[in-house]
Amino acid sequence: MINVLDLGDFAQPVLVCGGAYGNLEALEALQRWADLHGFSDDRIIHTGDAAAYCADAAGASAFIRERGWPSIKGNVEEQLAAGADNCACGFDEASVCNAMSQRWYAYADAKICAEDRIWMASLPSQLAFTMAGRRFLVVHGAVDQTNRFMFESLQHAGFATQLTVAGSDAVIAGHTGIPFTRRLGDQVWHNSGALGLPANDGTRRVWFSTVAPHGDGIRFCHHALVYDHATAANKLRAANLPAGYADALETGLWPSPDILPGTEQRAAGVALNCEDHLWPSELEKAV
Ligand SMILES: [Fe+2]
């Protein structure tokens, strides 16, 4: 059952992150950035999957839980809260991801504490808020399915269908791990990327975003974060988790491109340069 928590209206910017994936070093770096730029805990949104590929499943879960960041269930929280035996990430059964997920999911399941599991079960499926007169819905994968992958290269109709179901002006999502902002007519689909794993762009950077009032509109900014990836990778290896993810933290390349659509596969190793998006754009305002 989908339940939506309404956060009300934001007059100030919000920070959006998702897919912490058990990467405590990335979370700590994000906290330093948030402190430096004046983002209080009530304006830091996490789009789910606090635990996954990296070694600090419990540490990352507690980090978000203790700060009370507005958060939703990703597929990982759904499964851990339910005591399920798999991550339900939505990977093809034959994919590399699927095989490796059995190890990191069992590890996360063993590491998190009862308090983490209770917190995960308590999280809403989705969040709603307004900003500058626009209605936002925060989801994990898609509006109608937690683990649906909504990559940027998906055809317009796929996004349009989801935005219709959302009944909002904009959707903020996660799950895919690669940041983008896409305009669809008068509406927007925004993905902050993943905090816990690089974006398969050949750099070690991880991603988050800010969503801010801008005049009578909204400014979406994607931010790349450099953090102590070496410690995170060393912990991953020490925990005997799949080495492909430790390598990914160091090379910026995923061990599992087979889950990506062709467009995203061809972009592997090309350093991302995500531009800010104004909504409406300056051109639209001038008309
Ligand atoms: Fe996910």
Residues whose N, C-alpha, C, O or C-beta is under 5 A from the ligand:
A	BS01	LIG	D49 G74 N75 H175
